[in-house]
Every structure is written in C-alpha cells, then in structure tokens.
Amino acid sequence: MDVLQCPVCELRFRSESELDQHLSIDHPNFRAEESEERGSSAVRPPRHPPER
Ligand SMILES: [Zn+2]
C-alpha cells in the first residue's frame, strides 16, 4: 500500500498531488526552499500586504 507521508508533519496522503497541495498550503516555506534550489524565478506575492 503506497502512502506518502508529509516530510514536515505527520499527515499522510494517498496521492502525490494531494501531498503537493498540502505542502503548498500548510508548508509554503518548505515548497519555497525546494523551488529555490531549482533556480525558479517565480515571484511570490506578499502574504500580509500592509494595510493603509
Ligand atoms: Zn505537512
């Protein structure tokens, strides 16, 4: 039985897409580090824009 466990927390997922989605939502920093290694030049919008 194939089960993918999140490398950051204890959650497990059946498919890679689910794990991928979980990482992008619950562990955005983890994904960011990974993409940085690949040399991605994607621009991430600020999570908490300053209020005016
Ligand atoms: Zn997790």
mmCIF file of the protein (N, C-alpha, C, O) and its ligand, coordinates in Angstrom:
data_MODEL
# 
_entry.id   MODEL 
# 
loop_
_entity.id 
_entity.type 
_entity.pdbx_number_of_molecules 
1 polymer     1 
2 non-polymer 1 
# 
_entity_poly.entity_id                      1 
_entity_poly.type                           'polypeptide(L)' 
_entity_poly.nstd_linkage                   no 
_entity_poly.nstd_monomer                   no 
_entity_poly.pdbx_seq_one_letter_code       MDVLQCPVCELRFRSESELDQHLSIDHPNFRAEESEERGSSAVRPPRHPPER 
_entity_poly.pdbx_seq_one_letter_code_can   MDVLQCPVCELRFRSESELDQHLSIDHPNFRAEESEERGSSAVRPPRHPPER 
_entity_poly.pdbx_strand_id                 A 
# 
loop_
_entity_poly_seq.entity_id 
_entity_poly_seq.num 
_entity_poly_seq.mon_id 
_entity_poly_seq.hetero 
1 1  MET n 
1 2  ASP n 
1 3  VAL n 
1 4  LEU n 
1 5  GLN n 
1 6  CYS n 
1 7  PRO n 
1 8  VAL n 
1 9  CYS n 
1 10 GLU n 
1 11 LEU n 
1 12 ARG n 
1 13 PHE n 
1 14 ARG n 
1 15 SER n 
1 16 GLU n 
1 17 SER n 
1 18 GLU n 
1 19 LEU n 
1 20 ASP n 
1 21 GLN n 
1 22 HIS n 
1 23 LEU n 
1 24 SER n 
1 25 ILE n 
1 26 ASP n 
1 27 HIS n 
1 28 PRO n 
1 29 ASN n 
1 30 PHE n 
1 31 ARG n 
1 32 ALA n 
1 33 GLU n 
1 34 GLU n 
1 35 SER n 
1 36 GLU n 
1 37 GLU n 
1 38 ARG n 
1 39 GLY n 
1 40 SER n 
1 41 SER n 
1 42 ALA n 
1 43 VAL n 
1 44 ARG n 
1 45 PRO n 
1 46 PRO n 
1 47 ARG n 
1 48 HIS n 
1 49 PRO n 
1 50 PRO n 
1 51 GLU n 
1 52 ARG n 
# 
loop_
_struct_asym.id 
_struct_asym.entity_id 
A 1 
B 2 
# 
loop_
_chem_comp.id 
_chem_comp.type 
_chem_comp.mon_nstd_flag 
ALA 'L-peptide linking' y 
ARG 'L-peptide linking' y 
ASN 'L-peptide linking' y 
ASP 'L-peptide linking' y 
CYS 'L-peptide linking' y 
GLN 'L-peptide linking' y 
GLU 'L-peptide linking' y 
GLY 'peptide linking'   y 
HIS 'L-peptide linking' y 
ILE 'L-peptide linking' y 
LEU 'L-peptide linking' y 
MET 'L-peptide linking' y 
PHE 'L-peptide linking' y 
PRO 'L-peptide linking' y 
SER 'L-peptide linking' y 
VAL 'L-peptide linking' y 
ZN  non-polymer         . 
# 
_pdbx_entity_nonpoly.entity_id   2 
_pdbx_entity_nonpoly.name        ? 
_pdbx_entity_nonpoly.comp_id     ZN 
# 
_pdbx_nonpoly_scheme.asym_id         B 
_pdbx_nonpoly_scheme.entity_id       2 
_pdbx_nonpoly_scheme.mon_id          ZN 
_pdbx_nonpoly_scheme.ndb_seq_num     1 
_pdbx_nonpoly_scheme.pdb_seq_num     101 
_pdbx_nonpoly_scheme.auth_seq_num    101 
_pdbx_nonpoly_scheme.pdb_mon_id      ZN 
_pdbx_nonpoly_scheme.auth_mon_id     ZN 
_pdbx_nonpoly_scheme.pdb_strand_id   A 
_pdbx_nonpoly_scheme.pdb_ins_code    . 
# 
loop_
_atom_site.group_PDB 
_atom_site.id 
_atom_site.type_symbol 
_atom_site.label_atom_id 
_atom_site.label_alt_id 
_atom_site.label_comp_id 
_atom_site.label_asym_id 
_atom_site.label_entity_id 
_atom_site.label_seq_id 
_atom_site.pdbx_PDB_ins_code 
_atom_site.Cartn_x 
_atom_site.Cartn_y 
_atom_site.Cartn_z 
_atom_site.occupancy 
_atom_site.B_iso_or_equiv 
_atom_site.pdbx_formal_charge 
_atom_site.auth_seq_id 
_atom_site.auth_comp_id 
_atom_site.auth_asym_id 
_atom_site.auth_atom_id 
_atom_site.pdbx_PDB_model_num 
ATOM   1   N  N  . MET A 1 1  ? 0.855  -1.198 0.000   1.00 0.00 ? 1   MET A N  1 
ATOM   2   C  CA . MET A 1 1  ? 0.000  0.000  0.000   1.00 0.00 ? 1   MET A CA 1 
ATOM   3   C  C  . MET A 1 1  ? 0.886  1.240  0.000   1.00 0.00 ? 1   MET A C  1 
ATOM   4   O  O  . MET A 1 1  ? 1.714  1.437  0.889   1.00 0.00 ? 1   MET A O  1 
ATOM   5   N  N  . ASP A 1 2  ? 0.692  2.054  -1.003  1.00 0.00 ? 2   ASP A N  1 
ATOM   6   C  CA . ASP A 1 2  ? 1.524  3.247  -1.123  1.00 0.00 ? 2   ASP A CA 1 
ATOM   7   C  C  . ASP A 1 2  ? 0.931  4.403  -0.335  1.00 0.00 ? 2   ASP A C  1 
ATOM   8   O  O  . ASP A 1 2  ? -0.192 4.841  -0.583  1.00 0.00 ? 2   ASP A O  1 
ATOM   9   N  N  . VAL A 1 3  ? 1.709  4.881  0.615   1.00 0.00 ? 3   VAL A N  1 
ATOM   10  C  CA . VAL A 1 3  ? 1.259  6.040  1.391   1.00 0.00 ? 3   VAL A CA 1 
ATOM   11  C  C  . VAL A 1 3  ? 2.363  7.078  1.429   1.00 0.00 ? 3   VAL A C  1 
ATOM   12  O  O  . VAL A 1 3  ? 3.500  6.784  1.801   1.00 0.00 ? 3   VAL A O  1 
ATOM   13  N  N  . LEU A 1 4  ? 2.021  8.275  1.045   1.00 0.00 ? 4   LEU A N  1 
ATOM   14  C  CA . LEU A 1 4  ? 3.001  9.354  1.068   1.00 0.00 ? 4   LEU A CA 1 
ATOM   15  C  C  . LEU A 1 4  ? 2.850  10.146 2.356   1.00 0.00 ? 4   LEU A C  1 
ATOM   16  O  O  . LEU A 1 4  ? 1.778  10.674 2.650   1.00 0.00 ? 4   LEU A O  1 
ATOM   17  N  N  . GLN A 1 5  ? 3.933  10.223 3.120   1.00 0.00 ? 5   GLN A N  1 
ATOM   18  C  CA . GLN A 1 5  ? 3.865  10.985 4.362   1.00 0.00 ? 5   GLN A CA 1 
ATOM   19  C  C  . GLN A 1 5  ? 4.530  12.341 4.169   1.00 0.00 ? 5   GLN A C  1 
ATOM   20  O  O  . GLN A 1 5  ? 5.563  12.468 3.511   1.00 0.00 ? 5   GLN A O  1 
ATOM   21  N  N  . CYS A 1 6  ? 3.911  13.336 4.757   1.00 0.00 ? 6   CYS A N  1 
ATOM   22  C  CA . CYS A 1 6  ? 4.461  14.680 4.666   1.00 0.00 ? 6   CYS A CA 1 
ATOM   23  C  C  . CYS A 1 6  ? 5.812  14.718 5.380   1.00 0.00 ? 6   CYS A C  1 
ATOM   24  O  O  . CYS A 1 6  ? 5.912  14.262 6.519   1.00 0.00 ? 6   CYS A O  1 
ATOM   25  N  N  . PRO A 1 7  ? 6.846  15.246 4.739   1.00 0.00 ? 7   PRO A N  1 
ATOM   26  C  CA . PRO A 1 7  ? 8.179  15.317 5.346   1.00 0.00 ? 7   PRO A CA 1 
ATOM   27  C  C  . PRO A 1 7  ? 8.253  16.328 6.473   1.00 0.00 ? 7   PRO A C  1 
ATOM   28  O  O  . PRO A 1 7  ? 9.226  16.353 7.226   1.00 0.00 ? 7   PRO A O  1 
ATOM   29  N  N  . VAL A 1 8  ? 7.235  17.157 6.593   1.00 0.00 ? 8   VAL A N  1 
ATOM   30  C  CA . VAL A 1 8  ? 7.255  18.209 7.608   1.00 0.00 ? 8   VAL A CA 1 
ATOM   31  C  C  . VAL A 1 8  ? 6.424  17.819 8.825   1.00 0.00 ? 8   VAL A C  1 
ATOM   32  O  O  . VAL A 1 8  ? 6.859  17.973 9.966   1.00 0.00 ? 8   VAL A O  1 
ATOM   33  N  N  . CYS A 1 9  ? 5.211  17.309 8.562   1.00 0.00 ? 9   CYS A N  1 
ATOM   34  C  CA . CYS A 1 9  ? 4.350  16.938 9.675   1.00 0.00 ? 9   CYS A CA 1 
ATOM   35  C  C  . CYS A 1 9  ? 3.986  15.458 9.576   1.00 0.00 ? 9   CYS A C  1 
ATOM   36  O  O  . CYS A 1 9  ? 4.602  14.714 8.813   1.00 0.00 ? 9   CYS A O  1 
ATOM   37  N  N  . GLU A 1 10 ? 2.992  15.038 10.341  1.00 0.00 ? 10  GLU A N  1 
ATOM   38  C  CA . GLU A 1 10 ? 2.671  13.618 10.430  1.00 0.00 ? 10  GLU A CA 1 
ATOM   39  C  C  . GLU A 1 10 ? 1.561  13.190 9.487   1.00 0.00 ? 10  GLU A C  1 
ATOM   40  O  O  . GLU A 1 10 ? 1.154  12.028 9.478   1.00 0.00 ? 10  GLU A O  1 
ATOM   41  N  N  . LEU A 1 11 ? 1.075  14.128 8.697   1.00 0.00 ? 11  LEU A N  1 
ATOM   42  C  CA . LEU A 1 11 ? -0.032 13.811 7.805   1.00 0.00 ? 11  LEU A CA 1 
ATOM   43  C  C  . LEU A 1 11 ? 0.404  12.871 6.685   1.00 0.00 ? 11  LEU A C  1 
ATOM   44  O  O  . LEU A 1 11 ? 1.548  12.906 6.231   1.00 0.00 ? 11  LEU A O  1 
ATOM   45  N  N  . ARG A 1 12 ? -0.526 12.038 6.257   1.00 0.00 ? 12  ARG A N  1 
ATOM   46  C  CA . ARG A 1 12 ? -0.226 11.117 5.156   1.00 0.00 ? 12  ARG A CA 1 
ATOM   47  C  C  . ARG A 1 12 ? -1.243 11.286 4.050   1.00 0.00 ? 12  ARG A C  1 
ATOM   48  O  O  . ARG A 1 12 ? -2.393 11.658 4.283   1.00 0.00 ? 12  ARG A O  1 
ATOM   49  N  N  . PHE A 1 13 ? -0.793 11.005 2.847   1.00 0.00 ? 13  PHE A N  1 
ATOM   50  C  CA . PHE A 1 13 ? -1.666 11.188 1.691   1.00 0.00 ? 13  PHE A CA 1 
ATOM   51  C  C  . PHE A 1 13 ? -1.563 9.998  0.758   1.00 0.00 ? 13  PHE A C  1 
ATOM   52  O  O  . PHE A 1 13 ? -0.553 9.294  0.717   1.00 0.00 ? 13  PHE A O  1 
ATOM   53  N  N  . ARG A 1 14 ? -2.633 9.793  0.014   1.00 0.00 ? 14  ARG A N  1 
ATOM   54  C  CA . ARG A 1 14 ? -2.651 8.653  -0.893  1.00 0.00 ? 14  ARG A CA 1 
ATOM   55  C  C  . ARG A 1 14 ? -1.970 8.970  -2.210  1.00 0.00 ? 14  ARG A C  1 
ATOM   56  O  O  . ARG A 1 14 ? -1.350 8.103  -2.826  1.00 0.00 ? 14  ARG A O  1 
ATOM   57  N  N  . SER A 1 15 ? -2.090 10.221 -2.639  1.00 0.00 ? 15  SER A N  1 
ATOM   58  C  CA . SER A 1 15 ? -1.525 10.571 -3.940  1.00 0.00 ? 15  SER A CA 1 
ATOM   59  C  C  . SER A 1 15 ? -0.516 11.709 -3.804  1.00 0.00 ? 15  SER A C  1 
ATOM   60  O  O  . SER A 1 15 ? -0.554 12.486 -2.851  1.00 0.00 ? 15  SER A O  1 
ATOM   61  N  N  . GLU A 1 16 ? 0.374  11.785 -4.770  1.00 0.00 ? 16  GLU A N  1 
ATOM   62  C  CA . GLU A 1 16 ? 1.404  12.822 -4.732  1.00 0.00 ? 16  GLU A CA 1 
ATOM   63  C  C  . GLU A 1 16 ? 0.794  14.201 -4.900  1.00 0.00 ? 16  GLU A C  1 
ATOM   64  O  O  . GLU A 1 16 ? 1.279  15.178 -4.327  1.00 0.00 ? 16  GLU A O  1 
ATOM   65  N  N  . SER A 1 17 ? -0.266 14.278 -5.684  1.00 0.00 ? 17  SER A N  1 
ATOM   66  C  CA . SER A 1 17 ? -0.900 15.583 -5.902  1.00 0.00 ? 17  SER A CA 1 
ATOM   67  C  C  . SER A 1 17 ? -1.490 16.116 -4.603  1.00 0.00 ? 17  SER A C  1 
ATOM   68  O  O  . SER A 1 17 ? -1.450 17.317 -4.338  1.00 0.00 ? 17  SER A O  1 
ATOM   69  N  N  . GLU A 1 18 ? -2.039 15.213 -3.795  1.00 0.00 ? 18  GLU A N  1 
ATOM   70  C  CA . GLU A 1 18 ? -2.607 15.651 -2.521  1.00 0.00 ? 18  GLU A CA 1 
ATOM   71  C  C  . GLU A 1 18 ? -1.509 16.155 -1.598  1.00 0.00 ? 18  GLU A C  1 
ATOM   72  O  O  . GLU A 1 18 ? -1.656 17.185 -0.939  1.00 0.00 ? 18  GLU A O  1 
ATOM   73  N  N  . LEU A 1 19 ? -0.412 15.418 -1.561  1.00 0.00 ? 19  LEU A N  1 
ATOM   74  C  CA . LEU A 1 19 ? 0.717  15.833 -0.735  1.00 0.00 ? 19  LEU A CA 1 
ATOM   75  C  C  . LEU A 1 19 ? 1.265  17.160 -1.238  1.00 0.00 ? 19  LEU A C  1 
ATOM   76  O  O  . LEU A 1 19 ? 1.615  18.035 -0.447  1.00 0.00 ? 19  LEU A O  1 
ATOM   77  N  N  . ASP A 1 20 ? 1.336  17.302 -2.539  1.00 0.00 ? 20  ASP A N  1 
ATOM   78  C  CA . ASP A 1 20 ? 1.844  18.542 -3.125  1.00 0.00 ? 20  ASP A CA 1 
ATOM   79  C  C  . ASP A 1 20 ? 0.964  19.719 -2.726  1.00 0.00 ? 20  ASP A C  1 
ATOM   80  O  O  . ASP A 1 20 ? 1.458  20.793 -2.384  1.00 0.00 ? 20  ASP A O  1 
ATOM   81  N  N  . GLN A 1 21 ? -0.331 19.501 -2.776  1.00 0.00 ? 21  GLN A N  1 
ATOM   82  C  CA . GLN A 1 21 ? -1.264 20.564 -2.409  1.00 0.00 ? 21  GLN A CA 1 
ATOM   83  C  C  . GLN A 1 21 ? -1.132 20.905 -0.926  1.00 0.00 ? 21  GLN A C  1 
ATOM   84  O  O  . GLN A 1 21 ? -1.146 22.074 -0.541  1.00 0.00 ? 21  GLN A O  1 
ATOM   85  N  N  . HIS A 1 22 ? -1.006 19.874 -0.109  1.00 0.00 ? 22  HIS A N  1 
ATOM   86  C  CA . HIS A 1 22 ? -0.862 20.088 1.328   1.00 0.00 ? 22  HIS A CA 1 
ATOM   87  C  C  . HIS A 1 22 ? 0.400  20.892 1.619   1.00 0.00 ? 22  HIS A C  1 
ATOM   88  O  O  . HIS A 1 22 ? 0.383  21.790 2.460   1.00 0.00 ? 22  HIS A O  1 
ATOM   89  N  N  . LEU A 1 23 ? 1.480  20.581 0.938   1.00 0.00 ? 23  LEU A N  1 
ATOM   90  C  CA . LEU A 1 23 ? 2.740  21.293 1.151   1.00 0.00 ? 23  LEU A CA 1 
ATOM   91  C  C  . LEU A 1 23 ? 2.598  22.767 0.794   1.00 0.00 ? 23  LEU A C  1 
ATOM   92  O  O  . LEU A 1 23 ? 3.064  23.645 1.520   1.00 0.00 ? 23  LEU A O  1 
ATOM   93  N  N  . SER A 1 24 ? 1.942  23.023 -0.345  1.00 0.00 ? 24  SER A N  1 
ATOM   94  C  CA . SER A 1 24 ? 1.816  24.413 -0.792  1.00 0.00 ? 24  SER A CA 1 
ATOM   95  C  C  . SER A 1 24 ? 0.924  25.216 0.143   1.00 0.00 ? 24  SER A C  1 
ATOM   96  O  O  . SER A 1 24 ? 1.058  26.434 0.253   1.00 0.00 ? 24  SER A O  1 
ATOM   97  N  N  . ILE A 1 25 ? 0.002  24.514 0.824   1.00 0.00 ? 25  ILE A N  1 
ATOM   98  C  CA . ILE A 1 25 ? -0.933 25.222 1.697   1.00 0.00 ? 25  ILE A CA 1 
ATOM   99  C  C  . ILE A 1 25 ? -0.403 25.308 3.128   1.00 0.00 ? 25  ILE A C  1 
ATOM   100 O  O  . ILE A 1 25 ? -0.367 26.388 3.717   1.00 0.00 ? 25  ILE A O  1 
ATOM   101 N  N  . ASP A 1 26 ? 0.001  24.183 3.673   1.00 0.00 ? 26  ASP A N  1 
ATOM   102 C  CA . ASP A 1 26 ? 0.403  24.153 5.077   1.00 0.00 ? 26  ASP A CA 1 
ATOM   103 C  C  . ASP A 1 26 ? 1.884  24.424 5.284   1.00 0.00 ? 26  ASP A C  1 
ATOM   104 O  O  . ASP A 1 26 ? 2.288  24.874 6.356   1.00 0.00 ? 26  ASP A O  1 
ATOM   105 N  N  . HIS A 1 27 ? 2.685  24.159 4.281   1.00 0.00 ? 27  HIS A N  1 
ATOM   106 C  CA . HIS A 1 27 ? 4.135  24.380 4.436   1.00 0.00 ? 27  HIS A CA 1 
ATOM   107 C  C  . HIS A 1 27 ? 4.690  25.148 3.243   1.00 0.00 ? 27  HIS A C  1 
ATOM   108 O  O  . HIS A 1 27 ? 5.513  24.626 2.491   1.00 0.00 ? 27  HIS A O  1 
ATOM   109 N  N  . PRO A 1 28 ? 4.241  26.386 3.070   1.00 0.00 ? 28  PRO A N  1 
ATOM   110 C  CA . PRO A 1 28 ? 4.685  27.193 1.930   1.00 0.00 ? 28  PRO A CA 1 
ATOM   111 C  C  . PRO A 1 28 ? 6.195  27.420 1.952   1.00 0.00 ? 28  PRO A C  1 
ATOM   112 O  O  . PRO A 1 28 ? 6.828  27.533 0.902   1.00 0.00 ? 28  PRO A O  1 
ATOM   113 N  N  . ASN A 1 29 ? 6.763  27.485 3.148   1.00 0.00 ? 29  ASN A N  1 
ATOM   114 C  CA . ASN A 1 29 ? 8.209  27.707 3.244   1.00 0.00 ? 29  ASN A CA 1 
ATOM   115 C  C  . ASN A 1 29 ? 8.976  26.495 2.746   1.00 0.00 ? 29  ASN A C  1 
ATOM   116 O  O  . ASN A 1 29 ? 10.030 26.628 2.123   1.00 0.00 ? 29  ASN A O  1 
ATOM   117 N  N  . PHE A 1 30 ? 8.448  25.323 3.021   1.00 0.00 ? 30  PHE A N  1 
ATOM   118 C  CA . PHE A 1 30 ? 9.110  24.096 2.580   1.00 0.00 ? 30  PHE A CA 1 
ATOM   119 C  C  . PHE A 1 30 ? 9.159  24.047 1.064   1.00 0.00 ? 30  PHE A C  1 
ATOM   120 O  O  . PHE A 1 30 ? 10.188 23.706 0.480   1.00 0.00 ? 30  PHE A O  1 
ATOM   121 N  N  . ARG A 1 31 ? 8.048  24.388 0.428   1.00 0.00 ? 31  ARG A N  1 
ATOM   122 C  CA . ARG A 1 31 ? 7.992  24.390 -1.025  1.00 0.00 ? 31  ARG A CA 1 
ATOM   123 C  C  . ARG A 1 31 ? 8.904  25.464 -1.600  1.00 0.00 ? 31  ARG A C  1 
ATOM   124 O  O  . ARG A 1 31 ? 9.543  25.267 -2.634  1.00 0.00 ? 31  ARG A O  1 
ATOM   125 N  N  . ALA A 1 32 ? 8.955  26.591 -0.922  1.00 0.00 ? 32  ALA A N  1 
ATOM   126 C  CA . ALA A 1 32 ? 9.757  27.711 -1.413  1.00 0.00 ? 32  ALA A CA 1 
ATOM   127 C  C  . ALA A 1 32 ? 11.226 27.319 -1.456  1.00 0.00 ? 32  ALA A C  1 
ATOM   128 O  O  . ALA A 1 32 ? 11.940 27.649 -2.403  1.00 0.00 ? 32  ALA A O  1 
ATOM   129 N  N  . GLU A 1 33 ? 11.674 26.610 -0.416  1.00 0.00 ? 33  GLU A N  1 
ATOM   130 C  CA . GLU A 1 33 ? 13.073 26.201 -0.370  1.00 0.00 ? 33  GLU A CA 1 
ATOM   131 C  C  . GLU A 1 33 ? 13.380 25.245 -1.519  1.00 0.00 ? 33  GLU A C  1 
ATOM   132 O  O  . GLU A 1 33 ? 14.442 25.307 -2.137  1.00 0.00 ? 33  GLU A O  1 
ATOM   133 N  N  . GLU A 1 34 ? 12.439 24.377 -1.782  1.00 0.00 ? 34  GLU A N  1 
ATOM   134 C  CA . GLU A 1 34 ? 12.658 23.385 -2.839  1.00 0.00 ? 34  GLU A CA 1 
ATOM   135 C  C  . GLU A 1 34 ? 12.758 24.068 -4.209  1.00 0.00 ? 34  GLU A C  1 
ATOM   136 O  O  . GLU A 1 34 ? 13.631 23.746 -5.014  1.00 0.00 ? 34  GLU A O  1 
ATOM   137 N  N  . SER A 1 35 ? 11.856 25.008 -4.453  1.00 0.00 ? 35  SER A N  1 
ATOM   138 C  CA . SER A 1 35 ? 11.857 25.675 -5.758  1.00 0.00 ? 35  SER A CA 1 
ATOM   139 C  C  . SER A 1 35 ? 13.079 26.570 -5.897  1.00 0.00 ? 35  SER A C  1 
ATOM   140 O  O  . SER A 1 35 ? 13.564 26.816 -7.002  1.00 0.00 ? 35  SER A O  1 
ATOM   141 N  N  . GLU A 1 36 ? 13.568 27.054 -4.759  1.00 0.00 ? 36  GLU A N  1 
ATOM   142 C  CA . GLU A 1 36 ? 14.742 27.917 -4.806  1.00 0.00 ? 36  GLU A CA 1 
ATOM   143 C  C  . GLU A 1 36 ? 15.963 27.125 -5.282  1.00 0.00 ? 36  GLU A C  1 
ATOM   144 O  O  . GLU A 1 36 ? 16.842 27.646 -5.969  1.00 0.00 ? 36  GLU A O  1 
ATOM   145 N  N  . GLU A 1 37 ? 15.983 25.865 -4.897  1.00 0.00 ? 37  GLU A N  1 
ATOM   146 C  CA . GLU A 1 37 ? 17.106 25.023 -5.307  1.00 0.00 ? 37  GLU A CA 1 
ATOM   147 C  C  . GLU A 1 37 ? 17.112 24.841 -6.825  1.00 0.00 ? 37  GLU A C  1 
ATOM   148 O  O  . GLU A 1 37 ? 18.166 24.748 -7.454  1.00 0.00 ? 37  GLU A O  1 
ATOM   149 N  N  . ARG A 1 38 ? 15.924 24.794 -7.384  1.00 0.00 ? 38  ARG A N  1 
ATOM   150 C  CA . ARG A 1 38 ? 15.837 24.598 -8.822  1.00 0.00 ? 38  ARG A CA 1 
ATOM   151 C  C  . ARG A 1 38 ? 16.147 25.880 -9.596  1.00 0.00 ? 38  ARG A C  1 
ATOM   152 O  O  . ARG A 1 38 ? 16.327 25.857 -10.814 1.00 0.00 ? 38  ARG A O  1 
ATOM   153 N  N  . GLY A 1 39 ? 16.205 26.985 -8.876  1.00 0.00 ? 39  GLY A N  1 
ATOM   154 C  CA . GLY A 1 39 ? 16.511 28.236 -9.558  1.00 0.00 ? 39  GLY A CA 1 
ATOM   155 C  C  . GLY A 1 39 ? 15.274 28.875 -10.150 1.00 0.00 ? 39  GLY A C  1 
ATOM   156 O  O  . GLY A 1 39 ? 15.336 29.592 -11.149 1.00 0.00 ? 39  GLY A O  1 
ATOM   157 N  N  . SER A 1 40 ? 14.144 28.600 -9.508  1.00 0.00 ? 40  SER A N  1 
ATOM   158 C  CA . SER A 1 40 ? 12.906 29.189 -10.011 1.00 0.00 ? 40  SER A CA 1 
ATOM   159 C  C  . SER A 1 40 ? 12.878 30.696 -9.759  1.00 0.00 ? 40  SER A C  1 
ATOM   160 O  O  . SER A 1 40 ? 13.275 31.165 -8.693  1.00 0.00 ? 40  SER A O  1 
ATOM   161 N  N  . SER A 1 41 ? 12.410 31.434 -10.739 1.00 0.00 ? 41  SER A N  1 
ATOM   162 C  CA . SER A 1 41 ? 12.362 32.889 -10.587 1.00 0.00 ? 41  SER A CA 1 
ATOM   163 C  C  . SER A 1 41 ? 10.932 33.354 -10.383 1.00 0.00 ? 41  SER A C  1 
ATOM   164 O  O  . SER A 1 41 ? 10.579 34.492 -10.691 1.00 0.00 ? 41  SER A O  1 
ATOM   165 N  N  . ALA A 1 42 ? 10.115 32.449 -9.858  1.00 0.00 ? 42  ALA A N  1 
ATOM   166 C  CA . ALA A 1 42 ? 8.717  32.812 -9.642  1.00 0.00 ? 42  ALA A CA 1 
ATOM   167 C  C  . ALA A 1 42 ? 8.613  33.877 -8.552  1.00 0.00 ? 42  ALA A C  1 
ATOM   168 O  O  . ALA A 1 42 ? 9.273  33.801 -7.516  1.00 0.00 ? 42  ALA A O  1 
ATOM   169 N  N  . VAL A 1 43 ? 7.789  34.842 -8.810  1.00 0.00 ? 43  VAL A N  1 
ATOM   170 C  CA . VAL A 1 43 ? 7.614  35.918 -7.843  1.00 0.00 ? 43  VAL A CA 1 
ATOM   171 C  C  . VAL A 1 43 ? 6.417  35.602 -6.960  1.00 0.00 ? 43  VAL A C  1 
ATOM   172 O  O  . VAL A 1 43 ? 5.303  35.388 -7.437  1.00 0.00 ? 43  VAL A O  1 
ATOM   173 N  N  . ARG A 1 44 ? 6.682  35.580 -5.652  1.00 0.00 ? 44  ARG A N  1 
ATOM   174 C  CA . ARG A 1 44 ? 5.584  35.277 -4.731  1.00 0.00 ? 44  ARG A CA 1 
ATOM   175 C  C  . ARG A 1 44 ? 4.990  36.567 -4.183  1.00 0.00 ? 44  ARG A C  1 
ATOM   176 O  O  . ARG A 1 44 ? 5.716  37.424 -3.678  1.00 0.00 ? 44  ARG A O  1 
ATOM   177 N  N  . PRO A 1 45 ? 3.702  36.704 -4.278  1.00 0.00 ? 45  PRO A N  1 
ATOM   178 C  CA . PRO A 1 45 ? 3.036  37.897 -3.715  1.00 0.00 ? 45  PRO A CA 1 
ATOM   179 C  C  . PRO A 1 45 ? 3.089  37.853 -2.195  1.00 0.00 ? 45  PRO A C  1 
ATOM   180 O  O  . PRO A 1 45 ? 3.039  36.772 -1.609  1.00 0.00 ? 45  PRO A O  1 
ATOM   181 N  N  . PRO A 1 46 ? 3.189  38.992 -1.557  1.00 0.00 ? 46  PRO A N  1 
ATOM   182 C  CA . PRO A 1 46 ? 3.253  39.061 -0.091  1.00 0.00 ? 46  PRO A CA 1 
ATOM   183 C  C  . PRO A 1 46 ? 1.992  38.497 0.535   1.00 0.00 ? 46  PRO A C  1 
ATOM   184 O  O  . PRO A 1 46 ? 0.880  38.741 0.068   1.00 0.00 ? 46  PRO A O  1 
ATOM   185 N  N  . ARG A 1 47 ? 2.188  37.739 1.602   1.00 0.00 ? 47  ARG A N  1 
ATOM   186 C  CA . ARG A 1 47 ? 1.052  37.106 2.253   1.00 0.00 ? 47  ARG A CA 1 
ATOM   187 C  C  . ARG A 1 47 ? 0.230  38.128 3.028   1.00 0.00 ? 47  ARG A C  1 
ATOM   188 O  O  . ARG A 1 47 ? -1.000 38.091 3.016   1.00 0.00 ? 47  ARG A O  1 
ATOM   189 N  N  . HIS A 1 48 ? 0.917  39.030 3.694   1.00 0.00 ? 48  HIS A N  1 
ATOM   190 C  CA . HIS A 1 48 ? 0.209  40.017 4.501   1.00 0.00 ? 48  HIS A CA 1 
ATOM   191 C  C  . HIS A 1 48 ? 0.522  41.422 3.996   1.00 0.00 ? 48  HIS A C  1 
ATOM   192 O  O  . HIS A 1 48 ? 1.427  42.082 4.506   1.00 0.00 ? 48  HIS A O  1 
ATOM   193 N  N  . PRO A 1 49 ? -0.209 41.863 3.020   1.00 0.00 ? 49  PRO A N  1 
ATOM   194 C  CA . PRO A 1 49 ? 0.016  43.228 2.497   1.00 0.00 ? 49  PRO A CA 1 
ATOM   195 C  C  . PRO A 1 49 ? -0.289 44.264 3.560   1.00 0.00 ? 49  PRO A C  1 
ATOM   196 O  O  . PRO A 1 49 ? -1.263 44.131 4.301   1.00 0.00 ? 49  PRO A O  1 
ATOM   197 N  N  . PRO A 1 50 ? 0.530  45.285 3.637   1.00 0.00 ? 50  PRO A N  1 
ATOM   198 C  CA . PRO A 1 50 ? 0.320  46.344 4.650   1.00 0.00 ? 50  PRO A CA 1 
ATOM   199 C  C  . PRO A 1 50 ? -1.000 47.063 4.440   1.00 0.00 ? 50  PRO A C  1 
ATOM   200 O  O  . PRO A 1 50 ? -1.378 47.405 3.320   1.00 0.00 ? 50  PRO A O  1 
ATOM   201 N  N  . GLU A 1 51 ? -1.680 47.277 5.536   1.00 0.00 ? 51  GLU A N  1 
ATOM   202 C  CA . GLU A 1 51 ? -2.963 47.986 5.432   1.00 0.00 ? 51  GLU A CA 1 
ATOM   203 C  C  . GLU A 1 51 ? -2.750 49.480 5.364   1.00 0.00 ? 51  GLU A C  1 
ATOM   204 O  O  . GLU A 1 51 ? -1.819 50.027 5.956   1.00 0.00 ? 51  GLU A O  1 
ATOM   205 N  N  . ARG A 1 52 ? -3.600 50.099 4.657   1.00 0.00 ? 52  ARG A N  1 
ATOM   206 C  CA . ARG A 1 52 ? -3.474 51.558 4.532   1.00 0.00 ? 52  ARG A CA 1 
ATOM   207 C  C  . ARG A 1 52 ? -4.535 52.260 5.373   1.00 0.00 ? 52  ARG A C  1 
ATOM   208 O  O  . ARG A 1 52 ? -4.590 53.489 5.397   1.00 0.00 ? 52  ARG A O  1 
HETATM 209 ZN ZN . ZN  B 2 .  ? 2.522  18.562 6.405   1.00 0.00 2 101 ZN  A ZN 1 
# 
